[in-house]
Amino acid sequence: MNVFSQKEKSTFQIVPLGIKGGIDEKNLSAYLLAPVNTNDYICLDAGTINAGIEKAIENKVFKVSTNEVLKKYIKGYFISHAHLDHVSGLIINSPADSSKTVYATEKCMKMIENHYFNDQTWANFGDKGPGFPLKKYHFQTLNIGEETPISNTKMTVKAFPLSHVNPFESTAFLVKNENEYVLYLGDTGPDAIEKSDKLKTLWTAIAPLVQNKKLKGIFIEVSFPNEQPDKFLFGHLTPTHLMTELHILEDLAGKDSLENFKIIITHLKPPAKNIAKIKEQLKNQNDLGLKIIYPEQGKKFVL
């Protein structure tokens, strides 16, 4: 019995601050992730911050003020790409925030510096870039594929590039806590449509972790139902494209390796009827035995 409970032990806790891919500005991509039983959270993307923290407090996830969660619990931000629905919460909340690190790959960081924290569209709260840097945030550029310690936590991260309307790049973050991992993908199109091998490269890198049951789950977007024509995907996935990609991962990790594996679906785009359609299609097309999770804003879950 004990062996089983060991295997099922939770390693990460997640508090979604925002889960959608538009149009509700109170509920855009942002996921707090921490080692279980700690308040050492990182924020994976930052579309919505304040409204999400308030929702979590309403749900009794946090017993402290919004201000305290923002300033003390969030230890850093990981931005997958610089589209506004992934950074607007970070920008708007920056005057009220405490000093911490913003992590991004070089291309993404350049966009954040040149277009947002540039002393024109917004004060430069960073420690480099145009204008007068206020040095509240430390802007840390992540080297692709290099394991990087995350400040003020015991976690590390490794970044992988994704294609989001080739050649525009997004990022996947592989976060490690002790000897367990979770994988978060920013927006991504399927390799076939993007004419890219970014997902195949990512699946190849993580297949051994799936094999050894070290990967606790994958956060991945499905923005549109299958009815969306390929030429109007804008660098996103549908249920069919997601399943095609996950079959490639299963081929690499071994037959039945994704049985009961947790896939957390992010970036569902309204209207509600499309979201309902996506959920129905995923249910019907799930021939890998995946455990599909739909996160809810302000509701904690563990992996």
N, C-alpha and C positions, 0 to 999 in steps of 0.2 A: 504493500500500500504506500509506504513511505517513498519508494523509488518513483512512483507515479506522481505524487504530490511535488517531489523535487523537480521533476521534468516540467510540470505545469506552473512552476513558480513565476509570478509576475516580476518583471524587471523594470518596466517603464510605466509611468502614469501620464495620461494625456488629458489636457483640458482644451477642447476646441473653442477658440475665441470667435471664429468665423469659418463657415464651411462652403459658401456658395461661390460661383464664378461670375457673379453679377446679379442683378442690378441693384440689390439692396445694400446700400453703403454701410448698414449696421451689421452686415453678416458676410464679410469677404475673407478669403483664405488667411488663416492664422491659427497655428496649433502650438499650444504650450506643451512641452515635453520635459519630464524630469525623471531621475531615478526614483523608484517607489519610496515612499516614506521620507521624502525630502521636499524642500521648497526651492530647489535649485533648477529652475525652469529655463529652458531656452525657448525662443519663439521662432517657429518654422514658418517663414513668410509673415507679413505684418499688414494685411489689408484692413483688418478691423482689430483694434486693441481695446479701447475704453468700453465700448458697448458690450463686447464679449466678456470682459472682466465683470461688468455689472450683472450680466446674465448669470455668470458662474457664482457670484455672491448671492444672488437671488435663489439659486439652486443649492445653497449651503456648501458649495465646494470650497470656498474660502471664507474664513471667519474674520478676516481683517478688511480694512477699507480698500477701495479701488486704488487709491493713491499708493498704499503700501504694497499691493500686488505689483503695480507698475514699477515702483522704485526699488523694491527689495527682492521680490520673488523672480522677476524676469532678469536673468543674468546676461542675456545677449540675444541678438536677432540674426537669423540666417535668411538672407533674401535670395530666392531662387532665380529671379529675373526682375528687371526694373519696371514692369508694367504696373500702372497705378493701382490696380486692384490687389496687388501684392505688397505695396509699400505705403499706401496712403495713411494707414493707422500709425505707422512709425513716424511719418513726417508730422502729422497733425498733433501727436502726443509728445513730440520731442521737447517743447518748452517745459512740460511738467515732469519729464523723465529724470532719472538719475544717471550718473556716469556709467557707461558700460560699452561693450564692444558690438559693432555691427560687422558681420562676416558676409562676404560675397566673393565670387570669382572676379578676376580682373576686369572683364568686359562689363559685368553688372556693376561693379564698384565705380567704374569710370562714369557710367550713366547716372548713378546716384549722386556723384560729386558734381558732374557737369550740368545736370538738369534739375535737380531737387535742392540739395544742400549747397547752393552756389551763391548765396547772398543776394539772389535776385528773386527767383520763385519762392525761396524760403531762406531763412538765416542758415549759415553754415555751422551746424552743431557738431561737425566732424573735426578731426585733427589734421586733415589735409584737404586739398581742393581749392577752388576759387574763392576770392573775397577774403573775409576775415574769419579764420577758423576759431570757433568758440571752445573747441576741444572737450566738449561734453562726451561725445562718442569717439571711441577709438575705431577707426576704419581699418579692418584687417582683411587683406586680400588672401583668399585661399588658393593654394596651388593645387591644380587638378591631381587627384589620386594620392595626395599626401596626407597621412594621418596627423591631425592637428589637435592639440589639447584645447578644450573649451574653458576659457577663464572662469574662475569661481564655481566650477563644477568638477565632478570626477569623470566627466564624459570626454570622448574625443569624437572627431568628425572627419570624414573623407568626402571630397566633392567629386562628382562625375558630371560631364557635360551632357545636356539633352538638346534636341533640336525642336525649336518652337517657331515654325515657319522658317525653314532653312534659308539663309545662314544665321538667323537670330538664335541666340542660345539661351537656354534655361539651365537649371542645375538640379541634380539629385544629391541629397545629403545622406550619407550612411553614418548613423550615430551609434557609437559603442559605449556601453556601460558595463563594467566588469568584463565578462566574456560573451555578452549578448548584444545583439544589434537590432536596430530598426532602420528602415529605408524610407525616406520621404522624397517623392518626386515633385518638382514644380511642374508647370504646364509642359506638356510634351505631345508631339504628334507621333503617329506610328512610323517606323522606319520606312515602310514601303512608300508611303505618301511623301514623307520628308526627303526621300532619296538619300538616306543616311544610315549609318550603322551604330548610332549612339546607344539605342536601347539594347541591341545585340551585345555590344561591348559591356554595358552595365549588367545584363543578365549573366554574361560569362563570368564577370567579377564576383557576383553574389551567389552563383550556383553552389559553390562549396558550403556556404553558410546555410543555404536551404537544406542541402544534403545532411549536414551535421546538426540540424535543428537549432542553429544559433541565431537565426533571423526570426524575430518575434512577429514581424508583420511588415507589409508594404503599404504606404500611403500613395495612391495613384489616382490621377484625375480621370473622370469620364464626363465630358462637358455636354455631349449631344446624344440623342437617340440615333438608332441605326438609319433612320430616314434622312439624316443630314448627308447631302452629297459630299463626296470626298473633296471636291474643289472648294467647298465652303466649310472645311474643318478648321481653318485658321490655326493649324498647329495643335489640334486637340484630338482626344480619343472618343470613340463610340464603344458600346458594349462589344460589338464584333471585333473591332480593332484591338480592344483590351484583351479579349480572349485569345486572339491570334498571337499577341505578344507573350501572354502567359504560357501558352503552349510551347513557345520557343524556350522560355525559362524552364519548363518542365522537362523538355527534351535534354537540356543541359544538366539538370539536377538529378534526373532519373525518374522512371515511371512511378506515379502515385506520390511523388515528393511534395505535391501541393495539396494533397488530401487534408482537409481541415485547416489549411494554412490561412492566416488572416490577411485579407485584402481590405484596406480602409479606403472607401471611395470618396474622393474630394472633388471640389470645383464643379458641382452640378449646376448647370445654368438654368434659371427660370425660362419660361413659365412653368407653373406647377404641373401642368399636364405632360410636359416634356420630362420632368423629373420622375413622375410616376411611370412613364414609358421606359425610361432608362432602367429603373429598378425592376420592372417586369421583364425586360429583355435580358438583363444580367441573370435573373433567376432562371429563366428558360435556357440560357446558353452556358450555364455553369456546369460544364461536363468534366471539370477537374476536381470537383468536390471541395471547392474553396469555401471558407467561412467569410462571407461578405458582410462588412460592417459599414453602416452609415452613421458617421458621427453626428451628434447634435450639439448645437451651440450651447456652451456653458454646462455641458454634462460630462463629468469625468469618466474615463474608462482606463483599463490597464491592459498591458501586453506582456 
